[in-house]
Amino acid sequence: MARERIGTIEATLQRVQGEFREMPGLRLTPAQASRLWGLDAISSQALLDALVDARFLFRTPDGAFMRRPDPDMMQARPLGGNSSAVSSGKVHSHPR
């Protein structure tokens, strides 16, 4: 029985991560997350907290949860045909 529960937890974690990956900008309150995934409030909060601890999600100042930006997606991308400027090091990203 414990083995089935572990499998269910892992499957639920993968499903939740998939939802956040598929919908960039997804922002959920704990109550919305519970309804979306069909979990009770305690289980939903534990799952969200685990994903925050794993640095997959972060909590907004108003208590909602969002996916952390992917560092690979934040690197500067060449615009138009200006890839030579990127490869020569002339284009720099600026922190916000």
Helices and strands as residue ranges (DSSP letters): H 2-22, E 27-28, H 30-37, H 41-53, E 57-59, E 65-67, G 71-74, H 83-87
